């Protein structure tokens, strides 16, 4: 996971597709990133053959949406939204279904191969993309089959999902690869907690703790996962770090009680 680790440290030139495919190895250690990079290459090549010459922004989006969503059948997985496979780029390419951010990664990477300016937009509770070539600009929702959105639509969508009346202007700003990968990891964390795959939770949290060693919440999440795995020494260390870094934590009493239970267990083991 060298490329993924590098991308998590700084928003550098590490390819988003390669880093995301390395992340998919958390779910499937046998995943072959080169196979899915080639798949993205082929999708981009096939789309390019469908583009008129010359091709402006609206024509590109129309052709891309028709090919990706109508012909290839990419769509949002509303019936099993929290399935971990929806957060794994290899599985999204195989099954042609996923959650907003992974479908956006497919669109971003296909557009990048064709020299088209498409970037991620990390709305609260949702993820969309923006096409902007200085002549034409629009927001696109890959989860809803390439639905075109205005800035007002994006704000209303975020408000509807989160219940917040005000959506900060910063929510409509383009985000880099590092942001996208961190958000994907947090989605995986949630999916694995839901399915009680605590070993995979711990692997996700190892990456996040390594990238953000001052984030107290990440220590807590890893501590909880380790406790479920009966990795008691590691769980104790993580939960103590969480309390040390969050002296005013609202759940301090609950975490302290959990630590007392771990202490008793460790005492019995000794």
C-alpha positions in Angstrom: 0.0 0.0 0.0 2.9 2.3 -0.7 1.0 4.6 -3.1 -2.0 4.8 -0.7 0.2 5.7 2.3 2.1 8.3 0.2 -1.2 9.9 -0.9 -2.5 10.0 2.7 0.5 12.0 3.9 0.3 14.8 1.3 -1.9 15.7 -1.6 0.8 14.9 -4.1 0.9 13.4 -7.6 0.1 9.9 -6.5 -2.5 8.5 -8.9 -6.0 8.4 -7.4 -6.9 5.2 -9.1 -3.8 3.3 -8.0 -4.1 4.5 -4.4 -7.9 3.6 -4.3 -7.1 0.1 -5.7 -4.5 -0.5 -3.0 -7.2 0.4 -0.5 -9.4 -2.2 -2.0 -6.8 -4.8 -0.9 -8.1 -4.3 2.6 -11.2 -6.1 1.5 -9.6 -8.5 -1.0 -5.8 -9.0 -0.5 -5.6 -10.7 -3.9 -6.8 -7.7 -5.9 -4.6 -6.9 -8.9 -4.5 -3.1 -9.4 -3.1 -3.3 -12.9 -6.2 -5.2 -14.1 -8.5 -2.4 -13.0 -6.2 0.4 -14.2 -6.4 -1.3 -17.6 -10.2 -1.5 -17.2 -10.3 2.3 -16.7 -8.0 2.8 -19.6 -10.4 0.8 -21.8 -13.5 2.6 -20.6 -11.8 5.9 -21.4 -10.7 4.7 -24.8 -14.2 3.5 -25.7 -15.6 6.8 -24.5 -13.1 8.7 -26.6 -14.3 6.8 -29.7 -17.8 8.1 -29.1 -16.9 11.8 -28.8 -17.5 14.2 -31.6 -14.6 16.2 -33.0 -14.4 18.9 -31.8 -16.1 18.2 -28.5 -17.2 20.9 -26.1 -18.0 20.5 -22.4 -21.8 19.8 -22.7 -21.1 17.3 -25.5 -18.4 15.5 -23.4 -20.8 15.2 -20.4 -23.6 14.0 -22.6 -21.4 11.3 -24.2 -19.8 10.3 -20.9 -23.2 10.0 -19.1 -24.7 8.0 -21.9 -21.8 5.6 -22.0 -21.1 5.2 -18.3 -24.7 5.1 -17.0 -26.8 4.0 -20.0 -24.5 1.6 -21.8 -22.2 0.3 -19.1 -24.9 0.6 -16.4 -23.0 2.3 -13.6 -25.5 3.3 -10.9 -25.9 4.0 -7.2 -26.4 1.0 -4.9 -29.4 2.2 -2.9 -30.6 -1.2 -1.8 -27.3 -2.2 -0.1 -25.7 1.2 0.4 -23.5 0.0 3.3 -22.1 -3.0 1.6 -18.3 -2.6 1.9 -17.8 -3.6 -1.7 -19.4 -0.2 -2.6 -16.3 1.4 -1.2 -13.8 -0.7 -3.1 -12.9 0.5 -6.6 -12.3 -2.9 -8.0 -15.7 -4.1 -7.0 -17.4 -1.0 -8.3 -15.8 -1.6 -11.7 -16.8 -5.3 -11.6 -20.3 -4.8 -10.4 -20.9 -1.3 -11.8 -22.6 -0.1 -8.7 -21.3 1.8 -5.7 -21.8 4.8 -3.4 -21.4 8.4 -4.5 -17.7 8.8 -3.9 -16.5 5.6 -5.6 -18.7 6.2 -8.6 -17.3 9.8 -8.7 -13.7 8.3 -8.7 -14.6 6.2 -11.8 -15.9 9.4 -13.5 -12.9 11.5 -12.4 -10.4 8.9 -13.6 -12.0 8.3 -16.9 -12.2 12.1 -17.5 -8.5 12.5 -16.4 -7.4 10.0 -19.0 -9.1 12.2 -21.7 -7.7 15.4 -20.4 -11.1 16.7 -19.1 -11.2 18.9 -16.0 -13.4 17.0 -13.6 -12.9 17.3 -9.8 -14.4 15.9 -6.7 -16.8 17.9 -4.5 -17.2 16.7 -0.9 -20.7 17.8 0.0 -21.8 17.1 3.6 -23.5 13.6 3.4 -23.0 13.2 -0.3 -20.3 13.4 -3.0 -20.5 14.8 -6.5 -18.2 16.0 -9.1 -17.7 19.2 -11.1 -16.8 19.8 -14.7 -15.2 23.1 -15.3 -13.2 24.0 -18.5 -13.5 27.8 -18.0 -16.0 27.8 -20.9 -18.6 25.6 -19.3 -19.2 24.4 -15.7 -21.7 22.1 -14.1 -22.0 19.7 -11.1 -22.7 16.1 -11.8 -24.1 13.4 -9.5 -22.8 10.0 -10.5 -24.8 8.2 -7.8 -28.0 9.4 -9.7 -26.8 8.4 -13.1 -25.0 11.6 -14.0 -27.8 14.0 -13.0 -26.7 17.6 -13.7 -26.9 20.0 -10.7 -26.6 23.7 -10.1 -24.9 25.2 -7.1 -28.3 25.7 -5.6 -29.2 22.1 -6.2 -26.0 21.0 -4.4 -26.9 23.1 -1.4 -30.4 21.8 -1.3 -29.2 18.2 -1.6 -26.7 18.6 1.2 -29.3 20.3 3.4 -31.9 17.5 2.7 -29.4 14.8 3.6 -27.9 16.4 6.7 -30.8 18.4 8.0 -28.6 21.5 8.2 -30.1 24.7 6.9 -26.8 26.4 6.0 -24.2 24.8 3.7 -20.8 26.5 3.9 -19.4 27.8 0.6 -16.3 25.6 1.2 -18.5 22.5 0.8 -18.7 23.4 -2.9 -14.9 23.7 -3.4 -12.9 21.1 -5.3 -11.1 18.5 -3.1 -7.8 16.7 -3.7 -6.9 13.1 -3.8 -6.0 13.0 -0.2 -9.4 14.2 0.9 -11.1 11.6 -1.4 -9.0 8.7 -0.1 -9.6 9.7 3.6 -13.3 9.9 3.0 -13.3 6.5 1.3 -11.4 5.0 4.3 -13.9 6.5 6.7 -16.7 5.0 4.6 -15.0 1.6 4.8 -14.6 2.0 8.5 -18.4 2.6 8.9 -19.2 -0.3 6.6 -16.9 -2.7 8.5 -18.3 -1.7 11.9 -21.8 -2.3 10.6 -20.8 -5.8 9.4 -18.7 -6.4 12.5 -15.6 -7.1 10.5 -13.3 -5.7 13.3 -10.1 -7.0 11.8 -10.7 -4.9 8.7 -11.7 -1.9 10.8 -8.4 -2.1 12.6 -6.5 -2.2 9.3 -8.4 0.9 8.1 -7.7 2.6 11.4 -4.0 1.8 11.2 -3.8 3.8 8.0 -5.8 6.7 9.4 -3.8 6.9 12.6 -0.6 6.8 10.7 -1.8 9.7 8.5 -3.4 11.7 11.3 -1.6 10.9 14.6 -3.2 13.8 16.4 -6.8 12.7 15.6 -8.2 11.4 18.9 -11.4 9.9 17.3 -9.3 7.5 15.2 -7.6 6.1 18.3 -10.9 5.5 19.8 -12.2 3.7 16.7 -9.2 1.5 16.6 -9.3 0.8 20.3 -12.9 -0.3 20.0 -12.0 -2.6 17.1 -9.1 -4.0 19.0 -11.2 -4.7 22.1 -13.6 -6.7 19.9 -10.6 -8.6 18.6 -9.4 -9.3 22.2 -6.2 -7.3 21.4 -6.5 -5.9 24.9 -3.1 -4.3 25.3 -3.5 -2.4 22.0 -7.1 -1.5 22.8 -6.0 -0.1 26.2 -3.2 1.9 24.7 -5.5 3.4 22.0 -8.4 4.3 24.4 -5.9 5.9 26.9 -4.5 7.9 24.0 -8.1 9.0 23.1 -8.8 10.2 26.6 -5.4 11.9 26.8 -6.0 13.8 23.6 -9.7 14.5 24.4 -9.8 15.6 28.0 -13.4 17.0 27.5 -14.8 14.0 25.6 -18.5 13.6 26.2 -18.1 9.8 26.3 -15.2 10.0 28.9 -17.2 8.1 31.5 -18.1 5.2 29.1 -14.5 4.9 27.8 -13.2 4.9 31.4 -15.5 2.1 32.2 -14.4 0.2 29.2 -10.8 0.7 30.2 -11.6 -0.7 33.7 -13.0 -3.8 32.1 -9.9 -4.2 29.9 -7.7 -3.8 33.0 -9.6 -6.6 34.8 -9.2 -8.8 31.8 -5.5 -8.1 31.5 -5.2 -8.9 35.2 -6.7 -12.3 34.7 -4.4 -13.0 31.8 -1.4 -12.3 34.1 
